[in-house]
Amino acid sequence: KTDLMTNMVMEFPDVQGVMGMHYARLDGEPEVVALAQNEQYMPRFAGDSLPSSQISMCVALADKIDSLVGIFGIGQTPKGDKDPFALRRASIGVLRIIVENSLPLDLVELVEASIITFEDKIKTNGLSDNVVDFVLARFKAWYAEQGVPSEVVQAVAVNRPTRPADFAARVEAVKAFNTLESAEALAAANKRVANILAKNPIDISKPLDKSLLTEAAEIYLVDNLEAIESSVEPLLAISNYKDTLTHLAELREPIDSFFDNVMVMDKNEAIKLNRLSLLARLRGLFLSCADISVLN
């Protein structure tokens, strides 16, 4: 950033980085280093090009993350429409660089690495979560510009995936799921399940007791659930959320049949708890991708 001290950049601030690139070339620096002097500022605005090399990407990400951490760390967070340090733009830049290059980076790791470099110069209480949440919140505006419904982004945000590339993969999966014929019914069923479990918290680690399954519809649901679990396990292992949700859509009929024919809140406490465990297992499987209960 030494070009910021030159008369040229002081006279024409918009050429920051550009002049640094030319000065570096004249000084005999390798081209990839000279290029990074300029590309550290990319993307400068919406729709701008991204850094072209891995070195440029690294410097651009470090610059933007350090700005976010440092400004948040001294309590100068954006308020309302006021964003004097352009932290929203920096956040969008971080997301674009990571997502559009499919980089397997975790925002938590990046932010915490940056916090360490500031030592005792900033207040760190809750800082990591605040910065990460601020950056993740920019996904809503980014996808809104692409015409993606806000509830699709919200369905993913519920799980708070902190790897932007993973977040984006989940959004694309929910977008595809939302076009399926069974999407509306499954979203409604998930909402019903979520409401039941909210009123009747259950230990999700408690295994299902198959000996307590008495109704044909609940046995039908369990059989289909176990089959789907086996088929999506390898898909989830490689973060293939799109095909996972496509498989989960096959549960529409068993779920509808369950709610049409089975009383969850049975008078027998053991049977009731077992059915709640079944619903918790079902909801957990959907949540492995997103919370589709928020879809309209």
N, C-alpha and C positions, 0 to 999 in steps of 0.2 A: 504493500500500500504506500510505498514511498513516493509514488507520483502525486499523491494528495498534497504533498508539500511543495510542489513545483508551481511556478508562476502561471504556467499554462492551465493547470487544473483549477487553480484558485480563480483565474479569470473566466474559465469556462468549465464549471463543475460537471457538466454532462459528459465530458470526455474522460472522467475518472476510469481507470482500467484500460481504456483504449490507449491513452498515452503511456500507461505503465507497460503495455504490450510492446509499443514501439521502442521505448527506452530500453526494455530488456533485450530486444533484438539487437539494438545498436551496441549494447553492452556485452554481446556475445553469449547470451544465455541460450540454452536449448529451446527449440521452437515450442515444444510442449509446455515449457515453463513460461515462456513469453505469452503463449495463448491463454494460460491459466490466469495471468494478470488481468486479462479482460473478462474471461468467462466466469470468474468468481462472482460477478454481479448478475449473471444470468439465472433465471429469466428476470429481466428488468421490469416487465409489464405483462399484462394478460396476453397470451398468445405468442409471447416472445420465444425465440429459440432457446434450447437448453444447452448446457456445457457439452462439448463434443468429445472430450477425453475423460478417462477415469481420474486423472490428476485434477483436471478442472472440476469434475463432479465433487471430488473430496474437498477441495478448497471452498467451493460454493456452499456445500452442505455445512462445513465447519463454520464458515462466516455467518451463515444465517442462523444456525443453532446457537452459536455464541452470542449473537445479537439478542435473540429471544431470551436466553438464560440470563444474560447480563442485565437487560432492561427489566425483566420480571423480577430479578434478584434485588433490584433497588426500589421495587414497588411502583414502577412507572408503567403499569399495565394499561392497555387501551381502554378508554371509557366511552361508551356510546359510539358516536361516529368519529370521535377523535382518535387518531392513530399517528401521532407525530413522528414516530420512528419506523413507520411502514411495516409493522410486525405482521399484519395480516398478509401483506404481499410476500414477506419473507416466508411465512408458513406455507402459502400456496406454492412457492418456489420449492420448498423442501419436499412437499407432497409430489409435485410434478416430476422432480428429478428422480425420486425413488420409484414412483409408480411407473412412469413412462420408460424407465430403464430396467424395470423388474428387479430392483436391488433388494436382497433379503435382509434389509436393515430394520432394526427395532428402535422406535423413537425413544423408548425408555433408556436403552443402552447409550444412545447418542447424547441425550440430555444429561444423564448422570456422568458421562465422561467429560462433558463440558463443565458441569458444576465443579468437578474436582479442580479444574484449571484456575478457577477464580479464588480458591482457597477461602480466606475469611473476609473477602471483600463484598460478599453478598449474603443476604438472608436465605438460608436453604430450607427452612421449615415449610414443607408442603410444596416446595418449588418445582420439583420434578413432575408431580401430578398436574400442577397448574399449567406448566408449559406444554406437556403432552396433550392435555385436554384442549388447550387453546388451538394447537395445531390440528388435532383431529376434528375439531368443530368446523374447520375450514372446508372439510369434505362436503358439507351441506351446500355451501355457496358454489363450490366447484361443480358439483353434480346438477345443481339447479340450472346452471348455465347450459348444461347438456340436455336439459329437459327431463331429468330423472326425478320421479315423484319423491317428495321429502320423506314419505313413510318408508320407502325402500331403503334409503340411507339410515333412517332411524332403526329399522329392523336389524341392521348390521351394528350400528353404534351401541345398541344395548349391551352387546358382548365386549365392547371396548377393545377391539383388536389393535394392538399398538404397532404392528408392522404394516405400513401403508400399502404395500403391494398385496398383502393378505386382505386388508380391508377392501381394496378395490376388487379383488377376486370374488369376495363375498357379495359385494354390490351387484356385480355382473350376474352372479348366480341367482340372486333374489329377483333381479329384473327379468330374467328368463323364466323363473318359477311363476312370477306374477302374470305371465301370459297364458299359463296352463288353464285348462277348463276347470280343474279341481282346486285351483288356488284359492278362490273365494271361500269355498266350503272348508278347506283345511285351515285357512286363517281364522275363520269363525270357531272351528273346533279347538284350535290352539288357544284362542282367547278364552273359551269356556274352561279348558283345562287349567290355564293360568289362574283364572278366578277361583276355581275350586281349590287349587293348591295354596293360593294366597290366604284363603279362609281356613285351610286345614294343613298347616305345615307338617311335613313328613321327612323323616330321615331317609335321604335318597340312597344311602349306602345299604339300607336294609334290603336283602335279596327278596325276590318274588317267591312266594310259596305256592307252587303249582297245585298242591293238594287242596288248596282253598278255592281253586277256580271251579265254579259250579255251573255257570251259565254258558251256553253254547257260544254266545256272542263274545264273551270275554276270552274264551279259549281260542276262538277264531282270531281275535286281535293279537293275543300273545304269540300265536303261531306265525302270523304274518310279520309281527314286530321283530321276532327273532330272526326270521329269514332276511328281512331288510337290514337288520344290524350287521349280519354277516356279509352282505353284499356291499354295504357302504364303508365298512371298516378300512379296506384298502384304499378307497377313494379319499377318505378323510386323511389318511396317512400321507397323501401327496397333495393335500389341499384342493382336491377337485370337488368344489362345493356345488357346481352346476349339476353334475351327474348325480351327486348325493341327493340334492333336492328333487331331482327327477324321480329317483327311486322312492324317496319319502312320499311323493305324491300318490304312489300306489297304495298307501295306507288309508286313502279317503274312505273307501267302502267299509273296511273293518272298523274304522273309528266311528263312522255314522251308525253302523249296526250296533256297536257297543253302547252309544248314547241312546239309541232307540229302544234297546232291550234290557239294559242293565242299570240297576239302581246303585250308584256309587256309594251313597251313604246308607249302607245296609245296617239293620239293627244289630247284627252280629259284629262286634267290634273288630275281631280278627279279619273277617271278610272285608269290612270297610277299609281297614288299614292296608290290606293287600291290594285292593283296587286303587287306593290312593298311590301306592308304590308303583303300580302299573302305569298310572297317569304321569307320575314323576319321571319314570323311565322314558316314556313316550316324549314328554316335553324336553327332557335332556337331549334326546336324539336330534330333535329339530334345532335346539339351541346350539348344537355343535356347528351349525351353519349360521343361523340368524334367528331372531325372534319374529316369526311370521305372523304372530298374533296381532302385531301393530298395523298390518296391512289393511287397507280399506277394501 
